[in-house]
Amino acid sequence: MSDTTHRATSSFRSRAWRAAVELLSSMRFAIALLTIICIASVIGTVLKQHEPAVNYVNQFGPFWSQLFLALKLNAVYSAWWFLLILAFLVVSTSLCVARHTPKYLADLRSYKENIREKSLEAFRHRAQAEVRGTPREAAERLGKLLATGGWKVRLQQRDTAGGEGWMVAAKAGAAHKLGYIAAHSAIVLICLGGLFDGDLIVRAQMLFGDKTPYTGGGRVSDVAPEHRLSERNPTFRGNLMVAEGTQSSTAILNQSDGVLLQELPFAVELKKFIVEYYSTGMPKLFASEVIIHDKHTGEQTAERIEVNHPAHYKGVEIYQSSFDDGGSSVKMRAVPMDGTGTPFMVEGTIGGSSEFTRAGVGRGDPQDTLTLEYTALRTINVENFGASKGAMDSGTDVRKVDLKAAIDARLGAGHKTTTEKELRNIGPSIGYKLRDASGQAREYQNYMLPVDTGDGNPVYLLGVRENPADAFRFLRVPADAEGSMDTFLRLRTALADPALREQAARRYVATAVDAARPDLREPLMQSALRALEMYAGTTDEAGVKIGGLQAVSRFMEQNVPEAERARAGEVLVRILNGVLFEMAQALREKNGLKPMENDAQTLAFMTQAVFSLSDAQFYPAPMTFMLDDFTHVQASVFQVTRGPGKNVVYLGCLFLILGIFAMLYVRDRRLWIWLAPAGEGASHATMAQSTNRQTMEGDKDFALLTEKLIGAKPIARRPGADK
């Protein structure tokens, strides 16, 4: 390679390097990076972060969920591209500060006293006047006046053709340029603190330290070392769950493709968990009384951790994040819902599971095995029962105009509502899943106690849903006089027995037909049996079993003319209600219970029972599990963090506040007064001022300053004379 070629190549590389530095340190590049960061932050706020992948599939579908996961939009703030943008922003802002800081610091030290007197005439703010004293005397006097007003002053003597002249140079508001340096340095500090306290260190350990996320299950003690981070990890943010009476020393760091285990230099023991509720059922206070056990010294430290009142130990902050179930033990009663099988008891803990067959606990045919997963125990369920009352009066009368009511409904306190609220705690509930042999599962939620929904007839609420994104659909089972589901369950079982159906029909006919009309007994008997058979369920030509009110409705559509359906349906439903009532009475007598009274309460019970028996055929499980007893164990969820970068962020925030304040509220002003000889004992003063912002307030300040210093008024501004 020739010397000429070498110089050309070096020159090209030098130009390319200068161009790259110019681009990185330019304002437009930093603004573009900030815009991208703002857009990413909006995405991270709107889209829930670190959710299971199945949640994104359920919400957005397979295509979009895969796209979001590929772009790491489910973990924006720890995504490689977000960290890279932050790194570029740090470099860009640092270069910008490095380029401009020397110039600004030099400008702070400079008074620019060498400005020519002719240049003063081009300034927007300028004035001229005759002042007393020689130029030297006038310069010293004006300099002292400016110094007492907070200006920094420098005097310069010049020899001119007309004699000795003096330049008075003054400056004020130099903190404006310091504000620029502070604000830009703050961006660098905040980004560095964010990078250091983010996932950058953890990802570096995963990249260079052979650490990999853990995707399996099981006990924490069984997790391999390659999934664990050392106690000396300088920065982390994870969750620590501790049940009452237990202790834990391993935090969970959620990653987009699994979890990492962070070993802590101490163990947290939860002695007592305290939770208080508002009348709405929302938590008002939850706090944890803990003992921190030092692993190295064995020291024990008692702490009380509340929301916004964390504990601090060895550089680690322990925040009260939330609470959960700590493995409550539950005792449940399996109740057959298909009219077959026998009840049995099952026990377990929240988070555990049990296997059984329809015949009861134990293992049978693998294809007939169900897995019961205990998912949640809620001891308090506060619901609003006032909406149903308001709905009864929700009809609109277009002739009614109540202006006062309309205004009152929209004014006043923010918590005021136009509908009456009736909040009631309806007791504990149990949540569980039933998973079949193929792995398919449905989620259930059953309430332990009967609930009065407002009509005076308590019902047991049995909820079910197909997937977590759906709302629960509830089967309402009426509670009998003893407050149990037994009468309903006996009716459900008896409907499947032809002998009991015939017995109930005979009892109904005996009470419904007058003794003087024996000819009506047999036709009514046949109608009652037919109604009960349809209601209990029959199999159609396609092999599908249809029962309940749906079967009655189909029979009416196929066999009764449309004009007569209303009357025939009323008669058929009346017969059905009467037969079911007699069936319930017979079952209660058989079990040694007191017969039901023929009153409004019994009528409400039977009405609800008719609907519930009809809906029960659609219940997707052969049995339901009712909560019989439980031992509640609370657990605290703590957020443990070690964030040395937060002090850097705090310092950056301080710099940012000071810098923005200085740039917005401090005006950088420069003032020059040229004093030239103007006869014996007098001087001609030419005064000019420059400022970084032109405001009306600045014009008034200059007018007052000229009046005070040289006793003149500002010269009117000439077009195009801005500077």
C-alpha positions in Angstrom: 0.0 0.0 0.0 1.4 3.4 -1.0 1.8 6.3 1.4 -0.9 8.2 -0.5 -3.4 5.3 -0.2 -2.6 5.0 3.5 -3.3 8.6 4.1 -6.5 8.5 2.1 -7.7 5.5 4.1 -6.8 7.1 7.4 -8.6 10.3 6.3 -11.7 8.3 5.4 -11.6 6.5 8.8 -11.2 9.8 10.6 -14.1 11.4 8.8 -16.3 8.3 9.4 -15.3 8.4 13.1 -16.1 12.1 13.4 -19.4 11.6 11.6 -20.3 8.8 14.0 -19.4 10.9 17.0 -21.4 13.8 15.6 -24.4 11.7 15.1 -24.3 10.1 18.5 -23.8 13.4 20.3 -26.5 15.2 18.3 -29.8 16.3 19.9 -31.9 14.7 17.2 -30.4 11.3 17.9 -31.0 11.6 21.7 -34.6 12.8 21.0 -35.2 9.8 18.7 -33.9 7.4 21.5 -36.1 9.1 24.1 -39.2 8.8 21.8 -38.5 5.0 21.4 -38.1 4.6 25.1 -41.4 6.5 25.7 -43.2 4.2 23.3 -41.7 1.1 24.9 -42.8 2.4 28.3 -46.3 2.9 27.1 -46.3 -0.7 25.8 -44.9 -2.0 29.1 -47.6 -0.1 31.0 -50.6 -1.2 28.9 -49.5 -4.8 28.3 -49.2 -6.9 31.5 -45.6 -7.9 32.1 -44.2 -11.3 33.0 -47.6 -13.1 32.6 -47.7 -16.8 31.8 -47.6 -17.4 28.0 -51.0 -19.0 28.0 -52.5 -15.8 29.3 -51.3 -13.9 26.2 -52.6 -16.7 23.9 -56.0 -16.5 25.6 -56.1 -12.7 25.3 -54.5 -12.0 21.9 -54.6 -15.3 20.0 -51.7 -17.5 18.8 -50.3 -15.2 16.2 -50.1 -12.0 18.1 -49.0 -13.7 21.3 -46.1 -15.3 19.5 -45.1 -12.0 18.0 -45.3 -10.3 21.4 -43.1 -13.0 23.0 -40.6 -12.9 20.1 -40.2 -9.1 20.6 -40.1 -9.5 24.4 -43.0 -7.2 24.8 -44.1 -9.3 27.8 -40.8 -8.2 29.5 -40.1 -4.8 28.0 -37.9 -3.3 30.7 -35.6 -6.3 30.6 -35.6 -6.9 26.9 -32.2 -6.8 25.2 -33.3 -4.1 22.7 -34.6 -1.8 25.6 -31.3 -2.1 27.5 -29.4 -1.5 24.3 -31.4 1.7 23.6 -30.7 2.8 27.2 -27.0 2.2 26.7 -27.0 4.2 23.4 -28.8 7.0 25.2 -26.1 7.0 27.9 -23.4 7.2 25.3 -25.2 9.9 23.3 -25.9 12.1 26.3 -22.4 11.6 27.7 -20.8 12.7 24.4 -23.1 15.7 24.2 -22.1 16.7 27.7 -18.4 16.1 27.0 -18.6 18.2 23.9 -20.4 21.2 25.3 -19.2 21.3 29.0 -15.7 22.8 28.3 -17.3 25.5 26.1 -19.9 26.3 28.8 -17.3 26.3 31.6 -15.1 28.6 29.5 -18.2 30.8 28.9 -18.8 31.0 32.6 -15.3 32.4 33.2 -15.5 34.8 30.3 -16.9 38.4 30.6 -16.6 39.1 26.9 -15.2 42.5 27.8 -13.3 42.7 24.4 -16.5 43.4 22.5 -16.2 46.4 20.2 -18.2 49.5 20.9 -19.7 49.5 17.4 -21.2 46.0 18.0 -23.2 47.4 20.9 -25.4 49.3 18.5 -26.7 46.0 17.0 -28.2 44.7 20.2 -31.9 44.6 20.8 -31.6 46.1 24.3 -29.5 49.3 24.1 -29.4 52.8 25.4 -27.2 55.9 25.3 -26.8 58.9 27.6 -24.3 61.4 29.0 -23.1 60.6 32.5 -21.1 62.6 35.0 -17.4 62.0 35.7 -14.5 60.8 33.7 -14.8 57.4 32.0 -12.7 55.9 34.8 -14.8 57.4 37.6 -18.0 56.5 35.8 -16.8 52.9 35.3 -15.9 52.5 38.9 -19.2 54.0 40.1 -21.4 51.9 37.7 -19.4 48.8 38.5 -20.1 49.2 42.2 -23.8 49.7 41.5 -24.0 46.5 39.4 -22.1 44.5 42.0 -24.5 45.5 44.7 -27.3 44.3 42.4 -25.8 40.8 42.2 -23.9 41.2 38.9 -20.3 40.0 38.5 -18.3 42.9 37.0 -15.0 43.4 35.2 -13.6 46.7 34.1 -11.3 47.1 31.0 -9.4 50.2 30.1 -9.0 51.0 26.4 -7.0 53.8 24.6 -8.9 55.4 21.8 -8.4 58.3 19.5 -10.6 60.5 21.7 -8.7 59.6 24.8 -9.0 56.9 27.6 -12.2 54.8 27.4 -13.5 52.2 29.8 -15.6 49.1 29.2 -17.8 47.8 32.0 -18.7 44.1 31.4 -21.1 42.4 33.7 -22.9 39.1 33.8 -25.6 37.4 35.8 -27.5 34.1 35.7 -24.5 32.0 34.9 -26.4 29.1 36.6 -28.4 28.7 33.4 -25.5 27.0 31.7 -24.8 24.9 34.8 -28.5 23.9 34.6 -27.8 22.5 31.1 -24.9 20.5 32.3 -26.9 19.2 35.4 -29.9 18.2 33.4 -28.0 16.3 30.8 -25.8 14.7 33.4 -29.0 13.7 35.2 -30.1 11.7 32.2 -26.8 9.8 32.2 -27.0 9.1 36.0 -30.6 8.0 35.8 -30.0 5.7 32.9 -26.9 4.2 34.5 -28.8 3.6 37.8 -31.6 2.0 35.8 -29.2 -0.2 33.9 -27.4 -1.2 37.1 -30.6 -2.0 39.1 -32.3 -3.7 36.1 -31.7 -7.1 34.7 -28.4 -6.1 33.1 -26.2 -7.7 35.8 -28.4 -10.8 36.0 -28.3 -11.2 32.2 -24.6 -10.8 32.2 -24.4 -13.7 34.7 -26.6 -15.7 32.4 -24.5 -14.9 29.4 -21.0 -15.2 30.9 -21.6 -17.2 34.2 -23.4 -20.3 32.8 -26.7 -19.4 34.7 -29.9 -20.6 33.1 -33.6 -20.0 34.0 -35.4 -22.9 35.7 -38.6 -24.1 34.0 -39.5 -27.1 36.1 -41.3 -27.6 39.4 -40.7 -29.4 42.7 -39.0 -28.3 45.8 -36.6 -25.3 46.0 -33.9 -27.4 47.6 -33.8 -29.7 44.6 -33.0 -27.0 42.1 -29.5 -27.3 40.6 -26.8 -24.7 41.2 -26.8 -23.4 37.6 -30.3 -21.9 38.3 -29.2 -20.1 41.5 -27.6 -16.7 42.0 -25.0 -16.1 44.7 -25.6 -14.1 47.9 -22.9 -11.7 46.6 -25.1 -10.7 43.6 -24.8 -6.9 43.6 -28.3 -6.2 42.3 -31.6 -8.1 42.2 -35.3 -7.8 42.6 -37.4 -10.8 43.4 -40.3 -12.2 45.4 -40.2 -14.1 48.6 -43.2 -16.1 49.9 -43.3 -17.1 53.5 -46.1 -19.0 55.2 -47.0 -18.4 58.9 -44.7 -20.5 61.1 -42.1 -21.1 58.4 -39.0 -19.3 57.1 -37.5 -18.9 53.7 -34.2 -17.6 52.4 -34.5 -18.0 48.6 -36.2 -15.4 46.4 -37.7 -16.0 43.0 -36.6 -13.8 40.1 -39.1 -14.0 37.2 -37.6 -14.2 33.8 -39.4 -14.4 30.4 -38.4 -18.0 29.9 -38.4 -19.3 33.5 -37.2 -18.3 37.0 -33.9 -17.8 38.8 -33.4 -18.5 42.5 -31.6 -15.8 44.4 -30.0 -16.9 47.7 -30.3 -14.3 50.5 -27.7 -13.8 53.3 -30.6 -14.2 55.8 -33.8 -16.2 56.3 -37.2 -14.5 56.9 -39.5 -16.2 59.4 -43.1 -15.1 59.5 -44.5 -15.2 63.0 -47.9 -13.5 62.3 -49.7 -12.0 59.4 -52.2 -9.3 60.1 -54.9 -8.2 57.6 -57.8 -5.8 58.0 -60.5 -5.1 55.4 -62.7 -2.3 54.4 -66.5 -2.8 54.2 -66.1 -3.4 50.5 -63.9 -6.4 51.1 -60.8 -4.6 49.9 -57.7 -5.0 52.2 -57.2 -1.9 54.4 -54.0 -3.0 56.0 -51.8 -6.0 55.8 -48.6 -6.3 57.8 -46.2 -9.0 58.7 -44.4 -9.6 62.0 -41.2 -11.3 61.1 -37.9 -12.5 62.5 -34.8 -12.1 60.3 -32.2 -14.8 60.9 -28.6 -14.0 59.9 -27.1 -17.0 58.2 -23.5 -16.1 59.2 -23.8 -14.8 62.7 -27.0 -16.4 63.8 -28.4 -13.0 64.9 -32.2 -12.7 65.1 -33.8 -9.4 64.4 -37.6 -8.8 64.9 -39.2 -6.5 62.4 -42.7 -5.4 61.4 -43.2 -4.9 57.7 -46.1 -2.9 56.3 -46.9 -1.4 52.9 -44.6 1.6 52.4 -42.7 0.6 55.6 -40.0 -1.9 54.5 -37.4 -3.5 56.6 -33.7 -3.0 55.8 -31.0 -5.6 56.4 -27.5 -5.9 55.0 -28.2 -3.7 52.0 -31.4 -5.6 51.2 -34.8 -4.0 51.4 -37.8 -6.2 52.3 -41.2 -4.7 51.1 -44.6 -6.0 51.9 -45.9 -6.8 48.4 -49.1 -8.9 48.9 -50.4 -11.9 50.7 -51.5 -15.4 49.6 -52.6 -18.8 51.0 -49.8 -20.5 52.9 -51.1 -24.0 52.4 -54.4 -24.0 54.3 -55.8 -27.4 55.0 -59.4 -28.0 53.8 -62.0 -30.7 54.4 -64.5 -31.1 51.6 -67.6 -33.2 51.0 -68.1 -34.7 47.5 -71.8 -34.4 46.6 -73.1 -36.4 43.6 -74.8 -34.1 41.0 -75.9 -36.7 38.4 -78.2 -38.6 40.7 -75.8 -41.5 41.1 -72.9 -42.3 43.5 -72.5 -41.8 47.2 -71.1 -38.8 49.1 -67.6 -39.1 50.5 -65.1 -36.8 52.3 -61.7 -35.7 51.0 -59.0 -33.6 52.6 -56.1 -31.7 51.2 -54.1 -28.5 51.2 -54.3 -25.4 49.0 -51.8 -26.0 46.2 -52.0 -29.7 46.4 -54.2 -32.3 44.6 -56.0 -35.7 45.1 -57.0 -38.4 42.7 -60.2 -40.5 42.9 -62.8 -42.2 40.7 -66.5 -41.7 40.7 -66.9 -44.5 43.1 -64.9 -42.6 45.7 -61.3 -42.0 46.8 -58.8 -44.3 45.3 -57.6 -45.5 41.9 -59.7 -47.4 39.4 -59.8 -47.4 35.7 -57.3 -44.8 34.5 -59.8 -43.4 32.0 -62.2 -42.8 34.8 -59.7 -41.1 37.1 -60.2 -37.4 38.1 -57.6 -35.2 39.7 -58.8 -32.7 42.2 -56.6 -29.6 42.4 -57.1 -27.3 45.4 -56.5 -23.8 44.0 -57.9 -21.2 46.4 -59.5 -20.6 49.7 -61.2 -17.3 50.3 -62.4 -16.7 53.9 -64.1 -13.3 53.0 -66.3 -12.6 50.0 -68.0 -9.2 50.1 -70.6 -8.7 47.3 -72.9 -5.9 46.5 -76.6 -6.9 46.7 -78.0 -3.4 46.2 -77.8 -3.4 42.4 -80.6 -5.9 42.1 -83.0 -3.6 44.0 -82.1 -0.7 41.9 -82.7 -2.7 38.7 -86.3 -3.2 39.7 -86.9 0.5 39.4 -84.8 1.1 36.3 -87.6 1.7 33.9 -87.5 5.0 32.1 -90.4 7.4 32.1 -89.9 10.0 29.3 -92.4 12.3 30.9 -90.5 12.5 34.2 -87.9 15.3 34.4 -86.3 15.8 37.8 -83.6 18.4 37.3 -82.6 18.5 41.0 -82.1 14.7 41.1 -80.1 14.8 37.8 -77.8 17.5 39.2 -77.3 15.9 42.6 -76.4 12.6 40.9 -73.5 14.3 39.1 -72.2 16.7 41.7 -70.7 16.2 45.1 -68.0 13.8 46.4 -66.2 11.6 44.1 -67.3 8.4 45.9 -71.0 9.3 45.6 -73.0 6.9 43.4 -76.6 7.0 42.1 -77.3 3.4 43.0 -77.7 2.1 46.5 -75.0 -0.3 47.7 -75.7 -3.2 50.1 -72.4 -4.9 50.8 -72.5 -8.2 52.6 -69.9 -10.8 53.5 -71.3 -14.1 52.2 -68.7 -16.3 53.8 -65.9 -18.5 52.8 -65.5 -20.1 49.3 -63.4 -22.9 47.9 -61.8 -22.9 44.5 -60.7 -26.1 42.8 -60.1 -27.7 39.4 -61.2 -31.1 38.2 -58.8 -32.5 35.7 -59.6 -35.6 33.7 -57.2 -38.3 32.4 -56.6 -36.4 29.2 -55.4 -33.3 31.1 -58.4 -31.1 30.4 -59.6 -29.2 33.4 -62.5 -27.0 34.5 -62.4 -24.5 37.3 -65.0 -24.4 40.1 -65.9 -22.0 42.9 -68.4 -23.1 45.6 -69.5 -21.1 48.6 -69.6 -22.8 52.0 -72.8 -21.1 53.3 -76.2 -20.5 51.6 -76.6 -17.0 50.3 -79.8 -14.9 50.5 -79.9 -13.1 47.2 -82.7 -10.9 48.2 -85.9 -13.0 47.6 -85.8 -14.6 51.0 -84.8 -18.0 49.7 -81.2 -18.9 50.5 -79.3 -20.8 47.8 -75.9 -22.5 47.6 -73.8 -21.0 44.7 -71.9 -23.5 42.7 -69.7 -21.7 40.1 -68.0 -23.2 37.1 -66.0 -21.8 34.1 -64.1 -23.4 31.2 -61.0 -21.2 31.2 -59.6 -18.4 33.4 -60.6 -15.7 31.0 -64.3 -16.4 31.4 -66.6 -15.4 34.3 -68.0 -18.0 36.6 -71.5 -19.3 35.8 -73.4 -20.3 38.9 -75.9 -23.0 39.6 -78.2 -21.9 42.4 -79.2 -24.8 44.7 -82.0 -23.9 47.2 -81.3 -24.6 50.9 -84.1 -26.5 52.7 -85.6 -25.7 56.1 -82.5 -27.3 57.7 -80.2 -25.1 55.7 -78.7 -27.9 53.7 -78.8 -29.2 50.1 -80.1 -32.6 51.1 -83.7 -32.1 50.0 -82.6 -30.9 46.5 -80.1 -33.8 46.2 -82.8 -36.4 47.2 -85.0 -34.9 44.5 -82.2 -35.2 42.0 -81.7 -38.8 42.9 -85.4 -39.7 43.0 -86.0 -38.3 39.5 -83.9 -41.1 38.1 -86.0 -43.8 39.9 -89.2 -44.8 38.0 -90.7 -46.3 41.2 -90.3 -43.1 43.1 -91.7 -41.0 40.2 -94.8 -43.2 40.2 -95.2 -42.9 43.9 -95.0 -39.1 43.7 -97.5 -39.0 40.9 -100.0 -41.1 42.9 -99.6 -38.8 45.9 -100.2 -35.8 43.7 -103.3 -37.4 42.1 -104.8 -38.3 45.5 -104.6 -34.7 46.6 -105.5 -32.9 43.4 -108.5 -34.9 42.2 -111.9 -34.6 43.9 -113.3 -37.8 45.3 -116.5 -37.2 43.3 -114.5 -37.4 40.0 -112.7 -40.7 40.0 -112.7 -40.7 36.2 -110.0 -38.0 36.2 -107.5 -39.9 38.2 -106.0 -42.1 35.5 -105.7 -39.3 32.8 -104.0 -37.1 35.4 -101.8 -39.9 36.6 -100.6 -40.5 33.0 -100.0 -36.8 32.5 -98.0 -36.5 35.7 -95.9 -39.5 34.9 -95.2 -38.2 31.4 -94.2 -34.8 32.7 -91.9 -36.3 35.3 -90.3 -38.6 32.7 -89.6 -35.7 30.4 -88.3 -33.6 33.2 -86.0 -36.4 34.5 -84.6 -36.8 31.0 -85.2 -38.9 27.9 -82.9 -39.9 25.1 -83.8 -38.6 21.6 -83.1 -40.2 18.2 -79.6 -38.8 18.1 -78.7 -40.4 21.4 -78.7 -37.1 23.3 -80.3 -37.1 26.7 -82.6 -34.1 27.2 -84.3 -33.2 30.4 -85.6 -30.4 32.6 -87.6 -27.5 31.3 -85.9 -27.7 28.0 -87.5 -31.1 27.4 -90.9 -29.8 28.4 -90.5 -26.9 26.0 -89.5 -29.2 23.1 -92.5 -31.4 23.8 -94.9 -28.4 23.7 -93.4 -27.2 20.4 -93.7 -30.7 18.7 -97.1 -31.8 20.0 -99.2 -28.7 20.9 -100.6 -26.1 18.4 -99.1 -22.7 18.9 -102.4 -21.1 19.8 -102.8 -23.5 22.8 -99.2 -23.7 24.0 -99.6 -21.0 26.6 -102.5 -22.6 28.4 -101.1 -26.2 28.0 -97.7 -25.1 29.3 -99.2 -23.5 32.3 -101.2 -26.7 33.1 -98.1 -28.9 32.6 -95.8 -26.8 34.7 -98.5 -26.7 37.5 -98.7 -30.5 37.4 -94.9 -30.8 37.4 -94.6 -28.5 40.5 -97.3 -30.4 42.3 -95.7 -33.8 41.7 -92.2 -32.6 42.7 -93.7 -31.1 45.9 -95.2 -34.5 46.8 -92.0 -36.2 45.9 -90.1 -33.9 48.3 -92.6 -34.5 51.1 -92.4 -38.3 50.6 -88.6 -38.2 50.7 -88.6 -36.1 53.9 -91.0 -38.5 55.6 -88.9 -41.4 54.5 -85.8 -39.7 56.2 -87.7 -38.9 59.4 -87.9 -35.1 58.7 -90.7 -32.7 59.3 -92.9 -32.2 56.2 -92.7 -28.8 54.6 -95.4 -26.3 55.4 -97.6 -25.2 52.6 -96.6 -21.5 52.8 -94.8 -18.8 50.8 -91.3 -20.0 51.9 -92.0 -23.5 50.6 -93.4 -22.1 47.4 -90.2 -20.1 46.9 -88.1 -23.2 47.7 -90.0 -25.4 45.2 -89.9 -22.7 42.5 -86.1 -22.5 42.8 -85.8 -26.2 43.0 -87.6 -26.7 39.7 -85.2 -24.3 38.0 -82.2 -25.8 39.7 -83.1 -29.4 38.9 -83.5 -28.3 35.3 -80.1 -26.5 35.2 -78.3 -29.3 37.1 -78.4 -31.5 33.9 -75.9 -29.1 32.4 -73.5 -29.2 35.3 -70.3 -30.5 33.7 -69.1 -32.7 36.6 -70.6 -35.8 38.2 -70.1 -34.3 41.6 -69.4 -31.0 43.4 -67.2 -30.4 46.4 -68.6 -28.4 49.3 -66.3 -26.9 51.8 -67.0 -28.6 55.2 -64.1 -27.3 57.4 -60.8 -25.6 57.0 -57.7 -24.4 58.9 -56.6 -21.1 57.4 -52.8 -20.5 57.0 -51.8 -17.1 55.7 -48.6 -16.3 53.8 -46.8 -13.1 53.1 -45.4 -12.2 49.7 -42.4 -9.9 50.1 -40.4 -8.1 47.4 -36.7 -8.3 48.3 -34.4 -5.9 46.4 -30.8 -5.0 46.5 -30.4 -1.8 44.4 -27.2 0.2 44.9 -28.1 2.1 41.7 -31.0 3.8 43.4 -28.7 6.3 45.1 -27.3 7.1 41.6 -30.9 7.6 40.4 -31.7 9.8 43.4 -28.7 11.9 42.6 -29.7 12.1 39.0 -33.2 13.2 40.0 -31.7 15.9 42.2 -29.6 17.1 39.3 -32.6 17.0 36.9 -34.7 19.1 39.2 -31.9 21.7 39.7 -31.1 21.7 36.0 -34.6 22.2 34.8 -35.2 24.9 37.4 -32.0 26.7 36.3 -32.8 26.4 32.6 -36.4 27.6 33.0 -36.2 30.2 35.7 -32.7 31.6 35.5 -31.9 34.1 32.7 -28.4 34.3 31.4 -27.8 38.0 31.0 -24.7 39.9 29.8 -24.4 43.7 30.1 -21.9 46.1 28.6 -21.4 49.8 29.1 -18.9 51.6 26.9 -17.7 54.9 28.5 -16.0 57.4 26.2 -14.8 60.9 27.0 -17.4 63.6 26.4 -15.8 66.9 27.6 -14.6 68.1 30.9 -16.0 65.9 33.8 -18.5 64.0 31.6 -18.6 60.7 29.7 -20.7 59.3 26.9 -22.2 55.9 27.9 -23.4 53.3 25.4 -25.2 50.5 27.2 -26.3 47.1 25.7 -27.7 43.9 27.1 -28.1 40.3 25.8 -30.2 37.5 27.3 -31.0 33.9 26.4 -34.7 34.6 26.4 -36.6 37.6 25.2 -39.6 38.3 27.5 -41.7 41.4 28.3 -40.4 41.1 31.9 -36.8 41.3 30.5 -37.8 44.5 28.6 -39.0 46.1 31.8 -35.9 45.1 33.8 -33.7 46.6 31.1 -35.7 49.9 31.2 -35.3 50.1 35.0 -31.6 49.2 34.8 -30.9 52.0 32.2 -32.8 54.5 34.3 -30.8 53.6 37.4 -27.4 53.4 35.8 -27.2 56.1 33.1 -30.5 57.9 33.5 -31.8 57.2 30.0 -34.5 55.3 28.3 -33.9 52.3 26.0 -33.6 53.1 22.3 -36.5 51.8 20.3 -35.8 48.5 18.6 -34.9 48.6 14.9 -36.4 45.9 12.5 -33.9 43.0 12.2 -31.8 44.2 15.1 -32.4 41.1 17.2 -29.3 39.4 18.7 
